[in-house]
């Protein structure tokens, strides 16, 4: 776990979504391979894995993602995200008998709350942080599908809705762009150094947040989010 030193009282804790508080079940590779089989692709699971690794790192506009903290490659929208995922499916699973049907299957799968689970211990973390008077946000590189997923899973878990949800496709830029974090801070209504960003990505969630003036905590394997509760709650 990597932490940034804290000097001001934290008012908000913002969590990344996928990989931090939200996990796909089955895993992404398993779902893509199942789609390949269903739509008559001859690709093996290993080949699907290799193609996902090769192409999934690319930006939503199908050009490279710059590691600089303000770049046109980070610009996004609901339409751009939709086009990116359609292109990714077509590139990764390029020999299906029904490319559009395959894409629709995968798009709807990941739009469904049943395809996701909340991280272990999330109830305890959120309850403890709320008891301490902190406000909670979700700050994610995703699209509008995330709102339905989170609303359903939070309701099923007996969790109150977060105080804010900031999604890249809605604010127009993806992490690690500073403008994403500017939008998050604006929603929170406090100075950047009173927002703690928690995530699993070194560049998107840690380095970029620090660059934007936020405080940051990096979730690293093999730690799970429930083991971070003492570190989070002791920073007041």
Secondary structure, 3 states (H helix, E strand, C coil): CEECCCCCCCCEEEECCECCCEEECCCHHHHHHHHHHHCCCCCCHHHHHHHHHHHCCCCCCCCCCCCCCCCHHHECCHHHHHHHHHHHHHHHCCCCCCHHHHHHHHHHHHHCHHHEEECCCHHHHHHHHHHCCCEEEEEECCCCHHHHHHHHHHHHHCCCCCCEEEEHHHHCECCCCHHHHHHHHHHHCCCHHHEEEEECCHHHHHHHHHHCCCEEEECCCCCCHHHHHHHHHCCC
